[in-house]
Structure formats: structure tokens, C-alpha cells
Amino acid sequence: MIRLRNEVFFLLQGNYNIVESSRENCVSRCRDFGALANLLKSSLGTGILAMPNAIKNGGVLFGGIGTIIIGLVCAHCVHVLVRSSHVLCRKTKTPQMTYAETAEAAFLNGPKTLRPFSNASRRFVNAALAATHGGGSCVYVVFVATSIKQIVDYYSGVDIPIRLYILTLVPAVLLLGQIRSLKYMAPFSMVANVSIIIGFVIILYYVFNGIQIPQDVKLVASVGQWPNFFATVLFAIEGIGVVMPVENSMQNPQHFLGCPSVLNISMSVVVSLYAVIGVFGYLKYGEGVRASITLNIPVEEIPGQLVKLLVALAVLFTYGLQLFVPLDIILRVVKERCSYKYQNIAETLLRLGIALLTSKLLLVFSTRKPRKLFGLEM
């Protein structure tokens, strides 16, 4: 019996429509789930652990409502970005666009006075994305090293310099930096999601176990603290740089938007977790809440040690996803200037170099004082 797989491609008003077999639809659903895992993991980073501290800078009422509003605004902005990319793809008859290519196409197809700035807009977006996610990858390594240091120092009774923990993470960082496709990154994201969910359950146990609201809890913090609240929440939710790569990697990109959709489901989960962890974490520890809520959990207890290890594992597995954006941007420039014969070698060396650079910067930074990065002691 011969199985026929008919793929009919036709262009209708600039839209590419694909009629596929039921088997391919099953594969598509799996890829949608992988895209959801990648999108969730790109947003559920170290920032969520700082949400109680963010609520402290906003107040329970202002911070809780503000977190939901910021989440809705971020989701709306992503919708606008992806829909604009779709419109520009149809207009320019391009299959797909990156974040920077979307910005460039928007200027090229916009008012005549703005068209000369199209190339500058593309370079600006690329530079901003590379700097943001490159810096974020450094924070991830610091967080993992700090979490491991707390446990090892407790059992050993020796204050080992954090730069030694960073050095032990270099092999894992190099391997994760060599992952070249989001498809192969999905299993790591799945493990990271499971680890961080278990970690959140333990955190919620500590938060709700014997909760007694302190007297110093504020409904609305002083206006001078609001900038810290907005900065922390935006840093926590920030994952827009991974949106376009994830959407472009999907077999059915139309599943990314709509209702329900990959984007709506992921943003609903993210904002809900942020609000719950933030509000109740602040209600538990009050003004004594630290930069990361894991620092408030006692390291002497086994569940406290377990949550530090699980969250550290989740953050470590997110390193590859965090580094994917700057590597993708730099590789496009390198491949344009490198012979096709040596592109594979150049990509391997570049990935090794960027991963080593993030570790080297942390090692240099850890020798200076004060040694603190996003509230994390180094």
C-alpha cells in the first residue's frame, strides 16, 4: 500500500497556505508544544524570583495590579510585533522575518521621511537584543553559581570564592552554547520547566506555610520606589527577543497568535505565576524580602536546598535559549563575510568564544568590589 503525502502550496493575497496530512498535523501539535515550552522558559528566568522584591517596591495593591497590567501590555506589544511581521511578509513577499528585519521593513514601507533610517533601525534592534540577552546570560551564570555556593558552603563550612563555581560551570556553558536549533533546545526547556515548576511548588510551600502578614506591609509604596518596581517587572517578563525565532521555527506559525494560542497560553501562565509569587512572597517576608526569594528560604532545611538546586538547574538549561538570540544576530553577520566552506567551523568557534566571553566577564567582575549583580552577591 502506497502512502501519498500531498503538500499543496498556493499563494492567495500574499498568504502561504499549506494543506497537510493528519500525520503532519500531529507533528505540528508536538512542535507547538515545543514552541510553548521555549516561550515559557524564555520568560520564566531569574526575574520571577525577584518579584516579591518588586512588589515591595510597588506595594501589595499597586504592585499586584501593576504586574497584571504590565503583562497585558507586553502581550499586546508582542501581538503587534508578530502581526506587523505577517503584514510586512505579505507586502514584501517574504516567507518570514526576524525582529530586526521587521523593523527595517517597517521603515522601508513607512513614510518617505523615515525610509533612510531603515538600515539604522535594523542595526539598533540587533545591537539592543544582543546586549540585552548577552547580559542576561551573565546573570544566569551568576545565579546558578550563587545557588550552588550556598549549599556547598553550608556543608563544607568553607567560604569558597564564587569565581571557582563559575569555572566549574564553564563546560556546561560551552555545551549548551553549541545547540544550534530551537528544536533540539526544546527537551532542555521541558526539563527546565518541570524543574522550575517543582521549585515554585516548594517556594509556595514556604510562602504559605504559617504565613503571618508582617505589620510593615504596604498597600502602595512611596513614589520613589516605583521605578525599581517597573524595572524589575519588565526585566522579569522580558522575553520579546525570543518571540520571532520561536514563531519562525514553528511549522504552523498561525498557531502562535489567536485564541487559544501559544502566545496567549504562555503569557497567561507567566503573568499568573509572577503575580502569585510576587504578592504572597512579599506578604510572607514583608520589608525583609531579599533580591531573590530563594535567599529567604533557609539553607539548613532539605526542601530549601532542593529548591535552590532545582531552580539553578532550570536557569542553567535556559542559558542556551538566552544565548540563542545574540548568537543568531552575530552569526548572520559572520556568515555574510565568511566563505561557505568555513562557515561551520566559524560558527563553532564563535559559539565557543561567546560562551567563554560571558564566563570571562564574570570572572573579572567577581574580583572587584562591591561584587553584586542584580542583587546577587558575587
N, C-alpha and C positions, 0 to 999 in steps of 0.2 A: 504494500500500500504506500503510495507516494503522498507525502505531506507537502502541500503547496503553501508557501508563505508569500502572500501578495502584499507588497507595500506600494501604495498609490500616493504619489506626491503631486499635488497640483497647487497652482498659485491663484488665489482668489482675493483680490483687492490687497495684494501685498502680504497676505497671511499664508503661512505654510501649514497645511492640514495633513495629518497623517492617519491613514486607515490601517490599523494593525490587527493581528490575530489576537485571540484571547490569551495565548501563552505570553505574548509580548506585553499585554496589559498587566498580567501578573508580575512580570519583571519590572514594569513601570511602578506598580504599587510598592515593590520592595525598594526601588530607588527613591521613591517619595519618602519612605520611612527613613532611609539613609540620609536624605536631604534634611528631614526634620531633626534627626539626631545631630547632624553637623551644625544646623542653625541654633538648636538649643545649647549645644556645647560652646558655641562662639559667644553666646550671651551670658551663660552661667559660668563665669570665671571667678576670680578672686574678689571682684567688686561686690558680689552679693553678700560676702562675709562682712563687708564694711557697712551694710545697710543699717544695722542698729545705730552705728555711729552717725550715719547720715540723718536718721530720724532724730537723734539727739540734737543735731544742728538745725532741725526744722520744727521739732515738736511733734507730739503724737497726732494731733488733728491736722495741722498744716502739712507735716511730713507724709502722713498716710495718704491724704487726698492728693498731695502734690506728686507722689510716686506714681499713682494711677494715671494722673493727667499727663505726666511726662512720658509714661509708657504708651498712652494713646497717641500722643504727638509723634513719638518715634515710629510707631507702627504706621501712622498716616504718611510720614515722610518716606518710609520705605515703599509704601504703596505708590506714592507719586513717582519715586525714582524708577521703580520697575515698570510702571505703566508708561512713563515717558520713554524708557528704553524700548519698549514694544512699539510705540508710535514712531519713534525715530528709525527703528529697524525696518518698519514697513515703508517709511518715507524714503530711506536710502537704499532699500532692497538689500539689507544686510541680515544674515541669519541671527547673529547675536552680537552684543556689545558688552564691554566691561564698564565699570563705573567711570573711568576717565574718558573712554570713547563716547559714552553717553553725554558727558559734559561738553566734549568737543563738538559732537554733532548738534547739540542744543544751541551752541553759539553759532555754528555754521548755518543753521536753519533759522536763526533768530533775526532780530533787527540788523540792518546793514551796519549800523554804527558799532555793533558788538562782534561782528564776524572776524575782524582782525585779531581778536583776543582768544580765538578758538584754541590755538596751539598752546598758549599760555595757560588756559583753563585746564587742559589735559595734563600738563606738567605739574600744575599746582595740586590737582587732585591726587596724582600719583605720589608726589612728594609728601603730602599730608597723610595719605594712607600708609605709606612705607614708614614714616616716622611714628605714627600712632601705634601700629601693630608691632613694629620693631621694639618700641619702648615697652609695650605690653608684654612681649615675650620675656624681657628682662625681669619685669615684676613677677612673672610666673615662676622663673627660676629662683628668685629670692624667696618667694612664698614657700616653695617646696623645700628649699634648704633650711628655712627657718622652722618649719614644722618638724622636719627630721631632727634638727638640732635640739629642739625642746625635749624630745623623747630620749635621745641618746645621752644628752647631758644629765637628764634625771636619773637614768640607770647607771651611768658611769661615774657621776659625781665630778666630772671634769668639764671645764668650760672650753670646749674645742672651738677654735676660730671658725666662723661661718664660711670663710673662703675655702676651707678644706671640704666642706659639704658641697660647695659649688663645684669643686674639682671632681668629686665623685659622681656628680650628675652629668658631666661632660659626655661620657659615652652614650648615655640615653638621649641627650640633646642632639648629638650627631646623628644617631639612628633615626630619630623622629624627624629631623630635618631633611632626610633623604626620601621621605614619602612624597611622590610626585603627583598623585591623583587623589581627589576627594573620595573617589570610590574605595580606595584602599585605606583611607583615613576613617571611613565610617565605622569599622569594627572598634577602633580605638575610642571613637566618640561614644559608641554604645557602652563600652566598659566604663568610660569616664562618667557617662550619665548615670549608670547603675551605682557607681561608687559615690557620686555626689548626692544622689537621692538617699542612699543609706546614711551617708554622713549628715544630711539635713534632718533625717528622722531622729538621729541621736542628738543633734543640736536642739531640735524641738523638744525632745525629752528633757534636756537640761533646762530649757527655757520655761516649760510649763510645769516642771516638777517643783512643787512647793512654791509657786510664784507668789510673791508678795510685792505689790507695787510700791516702790520707794516714794518718799514724800517729795523728792526733788524732781519728779517727772513733770515736764511742761507740756501743756497743750499746744502752745505756739512759742517757739524760741525767739530770741531777740533778732531784729533785722540784720544785725551784723554777722549772724551765724548762717543766714540764708545762702550766701554764695557757696559756703562749704557743702551745704545740703545739695544744691543743684549740681555742683561739680562732682560730688561722689555718686549721685544717682545717674548722671549722664555717663560717667566712667563705667559704672556697673552695667548699664544697659547697652552700652556702645558695642555694636556688632555689625554696623552697616557695611563695613569693608568686606565682609564675607558674604553679603547678600547676593551680589552679582555673580561671583564664582559658583555659589551653591545653585542659584537659579539657572545659570548656563549649563551646569553639569547634569541637570535633570533631563530625563528622556521626554517627559511631558511638562514643559515649563509652565503651561497654563494651570497646572495644579498648584503652583506657588501662590497664586492670588485667587480670590473668590471667597466663597463661604460654603462649607469649611475649606480651609486651605492650609498649606504648610506654614505660611507666614502667620495666619491668624491663630492657629493652634499653638505655635511656638511662643508668640508674644503673649498669649493668654496665660500660658504656664509660667513664663518668665516673670511677668508683672505680678502675678498672684504670689509666687514664691518670694519675690522681693518685698512685697508689702507685708506678708506674714512674718518673715524672718526679721525685717526691719522694725516693725511696730512692737511685736511681742518681745524681741530681744532687748529693745530699749526699756519696755515695761518691766522686764526682769532685773536688769542691772542698773537702770537709771543713768545718772550722770557718770557713773563709774564704768560704763561700757567702753571697751578699748577699740583701737583702729580695726581690728578683726575680732569677731565674736569668738573665734576659736581660742583666742588668748585669754578669755574669761573662763573657759572650761578648764577645770583642774586637771593637770597632767598626771597627778598621783593616781587617778582612777583609770581602770582599764577601758571603760567606754570613752573616756576623754582622750586616751591615747589612740583608740581605734578611729575616732572621728578625725583626728589630725592626720593619720595615715591615709584614710580613705579620701579625704579632701585633697591631700597632697598628691595622691595617685591620679585623681581626676584632673587636677590642674596640670600635672606633668603630661598627661596624654593630650591635653589641649594645646600644648606647646607647638606641635606640628601644625595644627589648624591656625593658630595665631601667627605663625611664621609664614603660612601659605601666601598671604596677601603681599607682603613686601618682596618675597622671592619671586612671585609671579610678575610683579612690576619690573624688577631688576632683570629677570630672565628675558623679558620681551626686548629690552634694550640690548642685552648681550647677544642674543641670537641674531639681531639685525646686523651686528658688526662682526660676527664670527662665522667662519666657514662651516657649511653643513657637516662636513666630515668631522669636525672637532666640537660640535655643539653638545653632544652627550658628555664628553669629558669636561667641557667648560661648565655645564650645569652641575655636575657632581662636585667639582672644585668650588663653585660658587656657593652651593648649599653647605658644604663643609666650612667655608670661610665665614659665612654669615652666622652659622651656629656657634663657631668659635669666637666670633666677634662679640656676640651677646654675653658669652661667658667671660671673655677678657675684660669687657667694660665693667662687669660686676666685680671681678677680682680687683680691678684698680679702684673702684668706688669703695669697696669694703675696707681698704687700707686708710681711708680718710675719715675724719671726724668733723661734725656729727655723722654717724653712719645710720641713716634712716631713710627708707624709700617707701613712700605711700603709707607711712605709719608703721612699717615693719623694721624692726631692729636688725642691723647687719653686723 
